[in-house]
Amino acid sequence: MFSPPIVRPLPLITFICLLLTLIDHQNALRVLVSAPNLFHSHLHMHSAIADVLVEEGGHDVTLLVSIWDVVSGNPPPVEKTNWTRAQRVIRHFPNDADAQTLRQGIAKMPFANNGIWTNDKDEVFTERTLQLFTELSLTACSALHRSSQLFSTLSNSSSSAPAFDVGIAEWFDFSSLALFHRLGIPTTLITSALPLDSVLARYLGIPMPAYVPIVNKASPEGTKMDIWRRFMNYIDKRRNTQLEQITNTVANSMFGENFPSPQELALRASFLLLNTNEMLDLARPTSNKIKHIGGFLLDSNYPKSAVAKSMAKDPSMPSSAPSVFVSFGSVADPNKMPPQMLRAFLHTFASFPELDFVWRFPTQKGTDDEARCPNGTLFGNKIPANVRLVQWVDQHAILAHPNTRAFVSHCGLNSLNEAATAGVPLLCVPLFGDQNYNAAIVQHHQNGIVLLKKHLNKERLQSALRELVADEKANRYLRNAKVISRKITRAPFRPREIVRKFVEYSAEFGGQFSEMNLEGAKMGEWAQNGLDFLVPLALSMAAFILISVSVIAMVIKKVISRSQRLLLTVRRHDQKGKDD
C-alpha cells in the first residue's frame, strides 16, 4: 500500500524562509552611493543613506568613497567597515602625483588654520578659496575618471546592462554624477547636506527672491531684512556663482562641451534629498522634487532605548546637575581658537557654578590630556571645576538627556537638527558656510540665541546663557524648542522612511520624472523673473512718456510762441493807433 511522504514542518518552514529571502533579494535594488571624504558631515550623511537602504529596504548598496582629504585621514579608515551597513565599500585613492596636489591644496584652505575662528563670513569663501577648491575638484575628478580599474570594478562584466539601478551623490559632486552617466545608471538622486543653495535653486528653476538669504552669507535677520540688506543680498546672489563656475570648469576640462552639463545632470535626477526639516527652515519658494530628510540620521526610538546605556558607559554624559553641552563640530578645531575667545568661554562657564559644562575638545595630534592640560590649565587658562573636556561624546544621547539645558554650537545643520529634535535651545556661534543660514533659522524660530563671533565676549555670553537656562515659565526659547520638537517627532512620515520610499519609487519608474521639472530651469534670470517683457514694456512706456512730454512741450511752446506773436501784433497796432 502506497503511503504519501510525510512533510515535516521544519524543512517546510526553512524552505519558505529561503524562498522569501530569494524573492526579497530579487526585489533588492543595486544602489551606488558616492561621496568624497573632504568633509566628515557630508560623508556621514551619505553613509547613513546607505545604512537606511540596507537596514530598512534590504537593498544591495555599494559605497564609493573618493579620497580627497589625504592630509587629516578623515574617516573612514581603510581597514574598518563597521561604520557603514553597505555591503561593499570601495575607496578610490589618487596616485602619488595627484595626492601631492590635493595635499598642497588642502593645506592652503582656511580650514587648515584658525581662519574660520577669526575671519568674517565674507573672508572665508574668498575667490582664492574657491580657486583652490576648483583645483581640488579638477584633480580628484581627473583621478577618478582616469581609473580603468575602478570602472572595471563598477561595470557589469557579464552583460551590457548597467551594474547599478540607482546612483546617489551630492548635487555639486559633478565627478560622481558624471560617473553615473558614464556607467549608464538609469536612476539618479541628488542630495544636499546643506540648506538649498542659490546655485542649486537656479539649476532646478526655483525662484530666489531678494528676501531669501544665500546660504554662505546669511545674516541673523534671515528673511526679515531691511531694504539695504535685501539689496546687498541681491548683489551677493549675483556673485554667488562660484560653485557653478567650479562644476562647469570641471565638466569642460574633463569631458568637453558635448558632455551633459552639471545643470542637465541635476535636472535628470528624480528627486533632491535635502538635509533640512520643513518645520525647521526659512519659508521660501520650493519644488515638488525636493524631499526634506532633515533628522534622518536620528533613530526616533533612540532617546528611549539608548540614553540609559550611554549614561552607564560614557563618563562624558551629564551628571545629576543641569548641564550645557558645548561643541563646534568636526571642522573647527577648538585648539586653534583665539586666546581671547577661549578665555571668554572659560570665564563665562565659571560664572555658572550650578551648571555642568561638557565641552567636546579633542586633543591635538601627538598630545594627550595630561600634556594639553598641565595642572588643570588649558593654554594657560585655569579650567573651572564645572567644565569637563571630552575627546568624543554621543551627541544625540547627550542632547536627549533630560539634564541637558542648552547647547553651545557652531550651528552645523546636523547639530541643529539634533538639538531641535531633542527640544534643546541653542546658543549659536556660526563660524562659516551654511552655519550662518542655520543660525538665521534659529533666530527666526526663536529656539535659541545667535552671537556673531566678531561680537563675542564674556558679557554677551553670560547674558545669553542666563536666558537659555532660565525656568520654562520665563524661558521662551525653551518653550519654542519644545514646540518644534513635538512638530518634528510627531510628523506623519519619518525622514528615514522618506529616504527609502523615494529611492524605491524613483527606481520603479526608471528615474523618469522630467514632468516635475520647473519651466524656469530652461529660462535665464531675465525670462524667469519676467524681465524679458517688463524691461521692454518699461522702456516702451518711458519712450511713450518721453515722446508725449516732448509733443506736449512742443505744442505748448508753439501756443506760447503764437500767443507772444499775437500779443506783439496787438501792441504794435495799439501803438500805431496812439501815434495816429
TORDRENKE-478059 format. One record per residue (C-alpha): residue in three letters; z, y negated, x. Coordinates in steps of 0.2 Angstrom, whole numbers, padded with zeros to 4 digits, always signed. Each point is the difference from the previous one (the first is absolute). Layout:
N
ALAZYX ...
//
This chain:
580
MET+0000+0000+0000 PHE-0005-0017+0007 SER+0014-0012+0003 PRO-0005-0019+0002 PRO+0007-0007+0016 ILE+0016-0010-0002 VAL-0001-0018+0005 ARG+0015-0005+0009 PRO+0006-0018-0004 LEU+0003-0006+0018 PRO-0018+0003+0007 LEU-0007-0008-0016 ILE+0011-0015+0002 THR-0005-0001+0018 PHE-0018+0002-0004 ILE+0001-0014-0013 CYS+0009-0012+0013 LEU-0013+0004+0013 LEU-0014-0004-0014 LEU+0008-0016-0004 THR+0002-0005+0018 LEU-0019+0004+0002 ILE-0005-0010-0015 ASP+0011-0015+0006 HIS-0007+0001+0017 GLN-0018+0000-0007 ASN+0005-0016-0010 ALA+0007-0008+0016 LEU-0009-0015+0006 ARG-0004-0001+0019 VAL+0006-0018+0004 LEU-0002-0009+0017 VAL+0013-0014+0002 SER-0004-0011+0015 ALA+0011-0014+0008 PRO+0003-0008+0017 ASN+0017+0001+0008 LEU+0000-0019+0004 PHE+0014-0005-0013 HIS+0013+0013-0005 SER+0001-0006-0018 HIS-0019+0002-0003 LEU+0000+0018+0008 HIS+0016+0004-0010 MET-0008-0005-0016 HIS-0015+0011+0003 SER+0010+0015+0006 ALA+0010-0002-0016 ILE-0016+0001-0011 ALA-0004+0016+0009 ASP+0017+0006-0004 VAL-0002-0004-0019 LEU-0017+0009-0001 VAL+0007+0016+0008 GLU+0017+0000-0008 GLU-0005-0005-0018 GLY-0018+0004-0001 GLY-0001+0016+0012 HIS-0015-0007+0008 ASP-0007+0004+0017 VAL+0003-0016+0011 THR-0006-0004+0018 LEU+0009-0016+0008 LEU-0011-0008+0013 VAL+0010-0012+0011 SER-0010-0011+0012 ILE+0010-0005+0015 TRP-0001-0019+0002 ASP+0017-0003+0006 VAL+0000+0008+0017 VAL+0015-0011+0006 SER+0015+0003-0011 GLY-0003+0018-0004 ASN+0001-0005-0019 PRO+0003+0015-0011 PRO-0006+0014-0002 PRO+0005+0009+0015 VAL-0013+0012+0006 GLU+0010+0016+0001 LYS+0008-0002-0018 THR-0007+0002-0017 ASN+0016+0000-0011 TRP-0002-0018-0004 THR-0015+0004-0012 ARG-0003+0014-0013 ALA-0019-0001+0004 GLN-0007+0017+0004 ARG-0009-0006+0015 VAL+0003-0015+0012 ILE-0014-0006+0011 ARG+0004-0013+0013 HIS-0015-0008+0008 PHE+0004-0007+0017 PRO-0011-0013+0009 ASN-0007+0004+0018 ASP+0008-0008+0015 ALA-0011-0015+0000 ASP+0002-0003-0018 ALA+0019+0003+0001 GLN+0001-0013+0014 THR-0009-0013-0011 LEU+0011+0003-0015 ARG+0016-0001+0012 GLN-0006-0017+0006 GLY-0003-0006-0017 ILE+0016+0005-0008 ALA+0010-0007+0015 LYS-0007-0017-0005 MET+0004+0001-0018 PRO+0014-0012-0007 PHE+0009+0016-0005 ALA+0003+0005+0019 ASN+0011-0015+0003 ASN+0012-0011-0010 GLY-0014-0010-0008 ILE+0003+0006-0017 TRP+0018-0006+0001 THR-0004-0018+0005 ASN-0018-0004-0005 ASP-0004-0008-0016 LYS-0010+0011-0013 ASP-0016-0009+0005 GLU+0003+0003+0019 VAL+0001+0019-0002 PHE-0017+0005-0007 THR-0010-0013+0011 GLU-0018+0001+0005 ARG+0005+0008+0016 THR+0010+0013-0009 LEU-0014+0004-0011 GLN-0012+0001+0014 LEU+0011+0013+0009 PHE+0001+0010-0016 THR-0019+0000-0001 GLU-0001+0007+0017 LEU+0013+0013-0004 SER-0010+0005-0016 LEU-0016+0001+0010 THR+0007+0011+0013 ALA+0009+0012-0012 CYS-0015+0001-0012 SER-0012+0003+0015 ALA+0012+0014+0007 LEU+0001+0008-0017 HIS-0018+0001-0004 ARG-0006+0005+0017 SER+0011+0016-0001 SER-0012+0014-0004 GLN+0015+0012+0001 LEU+0008-0009-0014 PHE-0015+0000-0011 SER-0002+0018+0003 THR+0018+0003-0005 LEU-0002-0010-0016 SER-0017+0007-0005 ASN-0004+0015-0010 SER-0008+0012+0012 SER-0003+0013-0013 SER-0011-0010-0012 SER-0008-0017-0002 ALA+0013-0005-0013 PRO+0014-0013+0005 ALA+0016+0008+0007 PHE+0010-0012-0010 ASP+0000-0005-0019 VAL+0010-0016+0002 GLY+0003-0012+0014 ILE+0014-0013+0000 ALA+0003-0014+0013 GLU+0006-0018+0000 TRP-0013-0013-0006 PHE-0002-0009+0017 ASP-0001+0016+0010 PHE-0019-0001+0001 SER+0000+0014+0013 SER+0007+0013-0012 LEU-0010-0006-0015 ALA-0016+0001+0011 LEU+0006+0018+0005 PHE+0001+0005-0018 HIS-0018-0007-0003 ARG-0007+0010+0015 LEU+0009+0016-0005 GLY-0008-0002-0018 ILE+0017+0000-0009 PRO-0004-0003-0018 THR+0016-0008-0006 THR+0010-0013+0009 LEU+0015-0011-0004 ILE+0006-0015+0010 THR+0018-0005+0002 SER+0010-0015+0005 ALA+0017+0001+0008 LEU+0001-0019-0003 PRO-0002-0011-0016 LEU-0018-0004-0005 ASP-0008-0010+0014 SER-0012-0014-0004 VAL-0014+0009+0010 LEU+0002+0016-0010 ALA+0001-0010-0016 ARG-0017-0008+0004 TYR-0007+0018+0004 LEU+0005+0006-0017 GLY-0006-0016-0009 ILE+0018-0005-0005 PRO+0002-0019-0003 MET+0013-0008+0012 PRO+0005-0017-0008 ALA+0008-0014+0010 TYR+0017+0004-0006 VAL+0000+0018+0007 PRO+0006+0000+0018 ILE-0008+0009+0013 VAL+0010+0015+0007 ASN+0003-0006+0018 LYS+0004-0018-0003 ALA+0009-0001-0017 SER+0014-0012-0001 PRO+0016+0004-0010 GLU-0006-0010-0015 GLY-0013+0014-0003 THR-0011-0005-0015 LYS+0010-0015-0004 MET-0008-0012+0012 ASP-0002-0018-0001 ILE-0018-0008+0001 TRP+0001-0002+0019 ARG+0006+0018+0003 ARG-0014+0006-0011 PHE-0013-0010+0009 MET+0007+0007+0017 ASN+0000+0018-0007 TYR-0018-0003-0006 ILE-0005-0005+0018 ASP+0010+0015+0007 LYS-0010+0012-0011 ARG-0016-0007+0006 ARG+0006+0003+0018 ASN+0007+0017-0004 THR-0015+0010+0004 GLN+0006+0007+0016 LEU+0002+0018-0007 GLU-0017-0001-0007 GLN-0007-0006+0016 ILE+0008+0014+0009 THR-0006+0014-0011 ASN-0018-0008+0000 THR+0000-0001+0019 VAL+0005+0018+0001 ALA-0013+0006-0012 ASN-0014-0010+0008 SER+0004+0005+0017 MET+0002+0018-0003 PHE-0012+0005-0014 GLY-0013-0014-0002 GLU-0005-0010-0015 ASN-0006+0015-0010 PHE+0017+0008-0001 PRO+0010-0004-0016 SER+0010-0016+0003 PRO+0019+0000-0002 GLN-0001-0008-0017 GLU-0012+0014-0006 LEU+0011+0014+0006 ALA+0015-0009-0008 LEU-0009-0001-0017 ARG-0006+0018+0001 ALA+0019+0005+0000 SER+0006+0007-0017 PHE+0016-0010+0000 LEU+0011-0010+0011 LEU+0018+0007+0002 LEU+0010-0016+0003 ASN+0018+0001+0007 THR+0007-0012-0012 ASN+0009+0001-0017 GLU-0006-0009-0015 MET+0018-0005-0004 LEU+0002-0007+0018 ASP-0015-0011+0004 LEU-0007-0017-0004 ALA-0010-0001-0016 ARG-0018-0002+0005 PRO-0018+0006-0005 THR-0003+0018+0003 SER-0012+0015-0002 ASN+0000+0016-0010 LYS-0003+0009+0016 ILE+0017-0005+0007 LYS+0013+0013-0002 HIS+0018-0006+0005 ILE+0010+0013+0009 GLY+0014-0011+0007 GLY+0015+0011+0003 PHE-0009+0016+0000 LEU+0008+0004+0017 LEU+0017+0002-0010 ASP+0005+0015-0009 SER+0007-0006-0017 ASN+0014+0014+0001 TYR+0005-0004+0018 PRO+0014-0012-0004 LYS+0009+0014-0010 SER-0004+0014+0011 ALA+0001-0006+0018 VAL+0012-0015+0001 ALA+0015+0011+0001 LYS-0008+0011+0013 SER-0005-0015+0011 MET+0018-0007-0002 ALA+0007+0016+0007 LYS-0012+0002+0015 ASP-0005-0018+0004 PRO+0014-0010+0009 SER-0011-0016-0004 MET+0002+0001-0018 PRO+0012-0013-0008 SER+0019+0003+0000 SER+0011-0004-0015 ALA-0002-0018+0003 PRO-0014-0010-0008 SER-0015+0000+0012 VAL-0015-0010+0005 PHE-0015+0009+0008 VAL-0010-0009+0013 SER-0017+0005+0006 PHE-0016-0009+0006 GLY-0012+0015+0000 SER-0008+0010+0013 VAL-0011-0013+0008 ALA+0012-0014+0003 ASP+0012+0005+0014 PRO+0017-0008-0002 ASN+0003+0002+0019 LYS-0013-0014+0001 MET+0008-0012-0012 PRO+0003-0017+0006 PRO+0018-0003+0006 GLN+0004-0014-0012 MET-0006+0011-0015 LEU+0010+0015+0006 ARG+0016-0011+0001 ALA-0003-0007-0017 PHE-0001+0017-0007 LEU+0016+0007+0009 HIS+0010-0016-0004 THR-0005+0001-0018 PHE+0005+0019-0001 ALA+0016-0004+0008 SER+0004-0013-0014 PHE+0000+0014-0013 PRO+0013+0012+0006 GLU+0002+0008-0017 LEU-0018+0006+0002 ASP-0007+0015+0010 PHE-0016-0005+0009 VAL-0012+0015+0005 TRP-0013-0007+0011 ARG-0015+0011+0005 PHE-0001-0005+0019 PRO-0009+0013+0010 THR+0003-0001+0019 GLN-0014-0005+0012 LYS-0009+0014+0009 GLY+0010+0007+0015 THR+0017-0006-0006 ASP+0014+0007-0011 ASP+0013-0008-0011 GLU+0013-0001+0014 ALA-0012-0009+0012 ARG-0006-0012-0014 CYS+0017-0004-0007 PRO+0012-0001+0015 ASN+0018-0004-0005 GLY-0005-0002-0018 THR-0013-0014+0003 LEU-0018-0002-0004 PHE-0010-0010+0012 GLY+0016-0010+0004 ASN+0005-0002-0018 LYS+0016+0009-0006 ILE-0004+0012-0014 PRO+0011-0003-0015 ALA+0011+0015-0005 ASN-0009+0001-0017 VAL-0017+0002+0008 ARG-0007+0017+0004 LEU-0016+0002+0010 VAL-0010+0016-0004 GLN-0015+0007+0008 TRP-0007+0007-0017 VAL+0005+0000-0018 ASP-0006+0009-0016 GLN-0005-0017-0007 HIS-0003+0007-0018 ALA+0017+0009+0000 ILE+0009-0016+0006 LEU-0008-0011-0012 ALA+0004+0013-0014 HIS+0018+0000+0005 PRO+0011-0008-0013 ASN+0010-0010+0014 THR-0016-0009+0006 ARG+0001-0018-0006 ALA-0015-0008+0009 PHE-0014+0003+0011 VAL-0005-0012+0015 SER-0018+0004+0003 HIS-0017-0006+0007 CYS-0006+0004-0017 GLY-0013+0013+0004 LEU-0009+0007-0015 ASN+0009+0017+0001 SER+0017-0008+0002 LEU-0003-0011-0015 ASN-0005+0015-0010 GLU+0015+0010+0005 ALA+0012-0014-0003 ALA-0007-0004-0017 THR+0000+0018-0005 ALA+0019+0001+0005 GLY+0004-0017-0008 VAL+0006-0008+0016 PRO-0002-0019+0002 LEU-0009-0005+0016 LEU+0003-0014+0013 CYS-0018-0001+0007 VAL-0005-0007+0017 PRO-0019+0003+0000 LEU-0007+0001+0018 PHE-0019+0002-0002 GLY-0014+0007-0010 ASP+0003+0005-0018 GLN+0018-0002+0002 ASN-0003-0018-0005 TYR-0008+0005-0016 ASN+0013+0013-0004 ALA+0014-0013+0003 ALA-0009-0011-0013 ILE+0001+0015-0012 VAL+0019+0000+0002 GLN+0001-0019-0002 HIS-0011+0002-0016 HIS+0011+0014-0008 GLN+0016-0008+0007 ASN+0007+0017+0006 GLY+0004-0007+0017 ILE+0000-0016+0011 VAL-0013-0005+0013 LEU+0004-0008+0016 LEU-0014-0005+0012 LYS+0003+0005+0018 LYS-0003-0018+0006 HIS+0014-0006-0012 LEU+0012+0014+0004 ASN+0018-0004+0006 LYS+0017+0005-0003 GLU+0004-0012-0015 ARG-0016+0005-0010 LEU+0004+0019+0004 GLN+0018-0002-0006 SER-0005-0009-0016 ALA-0013+0013-0005 LEU+0011+0015+0004 ARG+0014-0008-0010 GLU-0012-0001-0016 LEU-0007+0017+0002 VAL+0017+0009+0001 ALA+0009-0009-0014 ASP+0006+0009-0015 GLU-0014+0004-0013 LYS+0006-0013-0012 ALA-0004-0014+0012 ASN-0014+0009+0009 ARG-0017-0002-0008 TYR-0009+0008+0014 LEU+0010+0016-0003 ARG-0003+0000-0018 ASN-0019-0003+0002 ALA+0000+0014+0013 LYS+0007+0012-0012 VAL-0012-0005-0014 ILE-0015+0003+0012 SER+0007+0016+0005 ARG+0001+0006-0018 LYS-0018-0005-0003 ILE-0006+0009+0015 THR+0010+0016-0002 ARG-0003+0001-0019 ALA-0019-0003+0001 PRO-0011+0013-0010 PHE-0009+0007+0016 ARG+0007+0004+0017 PRO-0009-0007+0015 ARG-0002+0017+0007 GLU-0007+0006-0016 ILE-0013-0014+0001 VAL-0005+0005+0017 ARG-0003+0018-0004 LYS-0008-0003-0017 PHE-0013-0013+0006 VAL-0005+0010+0015 GLU-0003+0015-0011 TYR-0009-0011-0013 SER-0011-0008+0013 ALA-0005+0017+0007 GLU-0004+0007-0018 PHE-0014-0013-0002 GLY-0006+0000+0018 GLY+0007-0017+0004 GLN-0013-0008-0012 PHE+0009-0015-0008 SER-0012-0014+0004 GLU+0001-0006-0018 MET+0017-0006+0004 ASN-0006-0012+0014 LEU+0001-0018-0005 GLU-0016-0010-0001 GLY+0008-0013+0012 ALA-0001+0012+0014 LYS-0019-0003+0000 MET+0002-0019+0000 GLY+0003-0013+0013 GLU+0015-0011-0003 TRP-0011-0014-0007 ALA-0007+0012-0014 GLN+0017+0009-0003 ASN+0009-0017-0003 GLY-0015-0007-0010 LEU-0003-0013+0013 ASP-0019+0005+0000 PHE-0002-0008-0017 LEU+0015-0012+0000 VAL-0005-0009+0016 PRO-0018-0003-0005 LEU+0006-0005-0018 ALA+0012-0012+0008 LEU-0013-0007+0012 SER-0012-0001-0015 MET+0013-0009-0010 ALA+0004-0012+0014 ALA-0019-0003+0002 PHE-0001-0004-0018 ILE+0014-0011+0000 LEU-0006-0009+0016 ILE-0017-0002-0008 SER+0007-0006-0017 VAL+0011-0012+0009 SER-0015-0006+0010 VAL-0011-0002-0015 ILE+0014-0009-0010 ALA+0003-0011+0015 MET-0018-0004+0002 VAL-0001-0004-0019 ILE+0015-0011+0001 LYS-0007-0008+0015 LYS-0016-0004-0009 VAL+0009-0006-0015 ILE+0010-0012+0011 SER-0015-0005+0009 ARG-0010-0004-0016 SER+0016-0009-0007 GLN+0001-0010+0016 ARG-0018-0005-0001 LEU+0001-0004-0019 LEU+0015-0011+0003 LEU-0008-0008+0015 THR-0015-0004-0011 VAL+0011-0007-0014 ARG+0009-0011+0012 ARG-0016-0007+0007 HIS-0007-0003-0017 ASP+0016-0009-0004 GLN-0001-0010+0016 LYS-0018-0005-0004 GLY+0005-0006-0017 LYS+0014-0011+0007 ASP-0012-0007+0013 ASP-0013-0004-0014 
//
